[in-house]
């Protein structure tokens, strides 16, 4: 079956770090670019970062210099390393296969004292 499963979310204090993981199954993972999105309560879902099938990365200005997207094709996994977290980073985080309507279930990140 085709499936994306996110993990690694939780509660962290401002300035802290989290590493999110998204593991795919049922697809040839190495063929696809992957992306992270996030959605805060009452707000539109927004794009966070992308990585192509060959490893080229792009990220939103709001997270540039703080978040890093990587992938490990041998593990069928894409990561989002989040450093210097801010309260405005609080959201549900989702991974997505680029150019497909294929999303994970999301993992919640809360940045608060």
N, C-alpha and C positions, 0 to 999 in steps of 0.2 A: 504494500500500500504506500501511497505517496503521503509523506508526513514531514512537518517541520516542528521541532520541539525546542522552545526557548527555556533557559534556566539561568540562575545566577542573580536574579533580582532580590531586593530586600530593602531594609531600612539602614541608612547610612547618614552620618553627620556631615554638615557642610565641610568641604575640603577633603573628604574621604574619597575612596576609590571602590569601584565594583568592576567585575568582569562578567559580561553576559556571554552566553553560549547559545548557538542555534545549530542543532544537529538534524540533518536531512536523511530521509530514507525513501526508497522507492523511485529514486531518480539517479541519473548519472551526474553526480554532484559537480564534478570537475568541468562539465559543459556549460555551466550557468554562472552568470554574475549574481551576486547577492546584495541585499540592502537591509539596513535597519531603519525603521520608522518609530515614531513615538506619538502618543496621544494623551494629553492631560485632560482632566475633567472639564467639560464645557468648551473645549478648544478643538480645532481641526487637527486631523492627523498630519504630521509633518515629517518630511524626510530628514534623516540624520546623517547617514553615510552609506557609501556603496563601494563594492569591490568587484572588478571584472573577473572573468574566468581566468585571466592571465595575471591577476594580482594588482592591477592599477586601482588606486583608491581615490575617492573624492569624499568630502564631508561638508556639512553645512557650516556657514560662518559662525553660528551660535556655539558650535562645539569644536571648531578648529583649534588645534593646539592642546586640547584637553582629552578628546576621544580619538581612539585609533581602531580602525577595522582591519582585521586580518582573517586569513582562512587557512585551514589545514585540510587539504583534499583527501589525504590518507585517512582522516578521521571523519570525513563528511561534515565538517563543522566550520562555521564562521563565528568569529568572536567580536565583541565590542568592549575594548578596554576603556573605562571611564575614570578619569582622574580629575582632581580639583572640582568635585561635584558641587553644584549650587542648588538651592531650593527650587529654582525654576526648571531644573532637570527632572523634577518629579513627574512621572508619567507611566503609562503602560508602554512597554517597548515590544515591538514586533519585528520579526525578520520576514523577508519576502524574497522569492525567486524573481529576479529581474525579467521583465517581459512576460510574466505569467501571473494569473490571478491565483496565487498560491501563497498563503500566509500561515505563520505559526499562530499559536493560541495566545501568545503574549506573556510577558513577565513584568511584574510591578516593581518599580523603583521609587522609593520615597526618600527624599533628602531633607532632613529635619533635625533640629536640636532636641 
